[in-house]
Amino acid sequence: MDISRQSPAPAPELAISQWFNTAAPLTLAGLRGRPVLLHSFQLLCPGCVAQSIPQVQKIERVFADTDLQIIGLHTVFEHHAAMTPVTLEAFLHEYRITHPVGVDLADEHSETPITMQRFRLRGTPSSILIGRDGTIRHHVFGVEDDIVVGARIAMALAEKPSVTLSSPAEGESDDCLAGRCEMPETSTGAA
């Protein structure tokens, strides 16, 4: 789903049951200010193993010196018994996946995990590019050409972090509002 012609929608929060390759759980709210590439995969998905995961590993190498945050989302909607966290841990080791990976939280009322529902993912592989402001910049089911993905990521990285300006508190100057700072007027001493 290319949303470039629409108003960006805020990204819903992740619902994760277990994390790998990170010391602490990640949240999209906590990553605000950084672009995020969220890639959804299943370890038994042929397209994920053959195309998506190698592409994400290339992205990780190419954009290593930037503030891009890559997050893997293991989204199990089939073959649940075969794709356990223990199996995933071995898979991550064997395929040398080092970026953070979260296990999408199962929904007790549906075969479709919660984050997959929130992002309206159609299947795996899927990827979502989230801008610095926390809005979805691009959403795709399948694998796009490397150069297209790289260009989208470069544009997200080029975005300036948004700054929230507030009104001055009582007694403070309002010389620096609306994104600009003005020198206060001073008397020149001339008559």
N, C-alpha and C positions, 0 to 999 in steps of 0.2 A: 504494500500500500504506500504509494508515494503521496506524502502529505505536504509537499513543498508548495502546492498551490492553495492550501487551506491554512487556516490559523493553526499554529502549533498547539497541540493538546498536552496538558500536563501528564507526565508519565506516572502511572499508578505505582505504589510501593511494591517491593518484592515480598513474597511470602515464602520463606525458606525454612526447611526443617533441619538442615545440616550444611555446614560450610567445609570446604577443603581449600588448602593453599592460602589461607589467611589466618592471622592470629586472632582477629576479632570479626564478628559479623559486620557485613556492609549493608548500608541502606542508601537508597537513591537520595534521600533528603540529606544524608551526611556527605554525599558526593557532590552536592550542588556547587556550582562554580567550575566543575570539571566536566568535559564531555565523557560520555559513557557509551561503550559498545557492548550491548547485551546480546550474547549469541546463545540461542536455545538449541539443544542437541539431545540425542539419546545415544547411548553407547552401542546399541544394536541397529542404528540407522545407517544404512550403507552410504547415503549421500553425506551424512555428517562425517563419517570416518574417512571417506575418500576425498571429499571436497571442502566441506565447511571447516573442519578442525585444522587441516593444513593451511587454509586461507587465514584463519584467525591467528595461527602461529606466525605466519608471514607478517600480518598486521602488527603483531606484538613486537617483532624484531624491527620493522621499519619505523614504528612510532615509539620506540623504547625511550627516547630522550624527550618525550612530551608529557603532558599531564593527562593524556587519554587513559581512562580506566576501562579495562576489558574485564567483563564478568561472564563466565559461563553459567548457563542455567540448564541443569539436567532435568528435562521435562519428560517424565515417564507417563505415557498415556496408553501403553500397551506392553505386554510381556512383563508385568510388574514383578513377578516372582524371580525373573532372571536378572533384573536390573536393580539390585539392592545397593545400598551405600558401600558395602564391602566390595562388591564387584566394581563399582564406580571408582573406588580408591585404587584398586589394581589397574584399572583402565587408565586413570590419570597418570599413574607411574609409568606404565608401559608406553604410552603415547607422549610422554614428557610434557604434559600440560601443567604449566606452572602458575598461570593466572588464577585468581579466585574463582571457584566453582561452587554454586549453591544448588542444593537438591530442592526442586520445586515442591512445595507443601501439598500433600495429597488432600483431596476434598472427599470427605466421608460420604457425600451424597452424589458424587460424580466420578467417572473415570478420568476426567480432565483435571489436572492439578490447578491450584488456585492462581498462581502467577500467569499460567498459560491462559486461563479464563480472563484475568484482568487485562492482559495485553491483546486479547482476541487472536491468539496465535492459531493458525490453521494446521500446523504440524511442525516437523523438524526436517531439515534445519530452518531456522528463522533467525533474523537479526533485527535489532532495534538500535538506532542511533539516537542518543539523548543529548540535547544541547546543554551548554553551561547553565542555562536558566531552568533546567529540569523538564523541558518540554520535548516531546518526541519529534525528531527531525526527519526520520525515515524509518520505515517498517517494511520488511520484505520476507516472504516465504520462499525458501530456496536459496541458491547461491548466485550472487551477481558477479560480473566480471571484476577482477582485481582492481583495474584502473578506476572503475566507477566507484567502488567502495573506498579506495584511497582518496579520491577527489572529495567524496562526501565527508570523510573523516577530516581531511585538511580544512574544509570549510568550517566544520564544527570547531576545530582547534583555533581557527582564525577569529572566531567570535570573541568579542571582548567580554570579560566577566561583567555581569550586571551589577550595578551598585544601587542599593536602596538608599535614597536620601530621605531624611526625615525633617520635620519642621524643627526649628531651634527650640530648645527648652526655654522656659521663662528666664530672662536675663541674659541669654546668649545672643550673639549677633547672627543675622541671617545673610551675611555677606557671601556665603558659599552655599547657595541653593540652586536647584534646577540644573545641576551639572556644571555650574560655572562659579568661579570665585571672583568677586569684585573687591577692589581696594576701597576701604571706607573713605568717604570724602573728608578731606582735611582742609583746614584753612591755610592759605598760603602766606598769611601775614600781610598781604598787600592790601592797601586801603583803596 
